[in-house]
Amino acid sequence: MFLQTIEEEDATGKVAGIYEKQRAQVGFVMEAAKCFTARPDLLPIYTEFSDRLRAGFSLGLREWRLITLIAAKHIPSTYCSHVYGKQLIEDLGSKEAVLAVQRDFRTAGLSDKDVAMLAYAEKVARDAPHITGIDIERLRRVGFSDQQICDIALCASFRCFVSRFFDAMGAGTEAVFIDEDVEFRSAMSVGRPL
């Protein structure tokens, strides 16, 4: 971490509570959470926003992870690519399937609906000013509601913000998310080197 943040043993109040909750959920406190403690008043706000965004997400966890992987590739965010790439292995059934999506989701054997969702997420991450009504109509044609389209945009945009913030703060990818497979590790390292 480039800036001073609150370590677990020094956490008090709301920060300590958030750290404890994360330890209970994932077994440790992620660098992503620690980043926000350079401004400790923001960690509770970030956590509440993130929790509400995910709790109200109208698509599934698999879709959240797919959108995040594609957005992370284009930010580019090594941290988020590793975290979500690792989580997608179970969702998609294999590392090879995750690699195929990360390389080119259009040819990875996904459904037309998944491809449309990821094409929109990619455009949000890479070129949001050029999104038009035509992009929205494509999503509606494959069955997405306006709320779901909003959620795709929120998920991809949220990833752009937090991934850039994590890199700016110097957050490092935790060892648990770094795969031993060299090809997979290399493919997920899209930005800052490990």
HUBEL-V87457 format. One record per run of one state. SS is the DSSP state (alpha for helix, beta for strand, coil for the rest). FROM is the first residue (numbers start at 1). TO is the last residue. If there is no record, write none. Layout:
# HUBEL-V87457
ss:SS from:FROM to:TO
ss:SS from:FROM to:TO
This chain:
# HUBEL-V87457
ss:coil from:1 to:7
ss:alpha from:8 to:10
ss:coil from:11 to:12
ss:alpha from:13 to:26
ss:coil from:27 to:30
ss:alpha from:31 to:55
ss:coil from:56 to:60
ss:alpha from:61 to:75
ss:coil from:76 to:77
ss:alpha from:78 to:92
ss:coil from:93 to:94
ss:alpha from:95 to:107
ss:coil from:108 to:111
ss:alpha from:112 to:130
ss:coil from:131 to:132
ss:alpha from:133 to:141
ss:coil from:142 to:145
ss:alpha from:146 to:169
ss:coil from:170 to:174
ss:alpha from:175 to:177
ss:coil from:178 to:181
ss:alpha from:182 to:188
ss:coil from:189 to:194
